[in-house]
Amino acid sequence: MYTRVITITDADDIDGGIAFIRDTVAPLLRQQHGYRGLTASADRAGRTFGVLSMWETEADREASDSAVAKARQEGLRVIGGDLRTENFELLVDEIAALPAPGSALMVTRVSMDPAKVEENLAFFKSDVLPRISGHSGFLALRNMMNRETGEGLVGAAWSDEASMKSAAEEALARRPEGNARGVTFGEVSFREIVLTDRP
């Protein structure tokens, strides 16, 4: 599966953005071939708003881009701020329970040598994922990478903020393992899931 991630920073109207995604974007995406769902998340205090859409194939995602480009610009006018669009391949999609609005979400940026993606993915699945999914309050995890650049995002959803913060402390303790494997950890964003859509 493949993903498109929209991140808006310095957002002025997050509630307006939620309504726009619910009323305008989600119905439009449901008309696109290969659409597999959407999750919107927000850090209100940090003025960050994110939208993840999932697609069956890379071609489906690319074909949808022209249809949603206009809506993306309309949405930016509603929400305000600065918009960034990124495309990834969904390499891990681990779901214990479907996250719903109100669930906590931790989004971590990662990067590595593209030649190391497969090796590090295997280690993540065999060693890191069981530790994360075994943590109290775990709901779901998505590991997304751009194989060409080695840039990626890991989003982990939790039943509540306390579970997320506890898991974040464990993640920080694991970082030296990742660093030793050539993984660089970037920004960590703590958010709330504010909208989900499944076709």
Helices and strands as residue ranges (DSSP letters): E 2-9, H 14-20, I 21-25, H 26-30, E 35-43, E 48-55, H 58-79, E 82-95, E 104-111, G 114-116, H 117-123, I 124-128, H 129-133, E 138-146, E 151-158, H 161-180, E 184-197
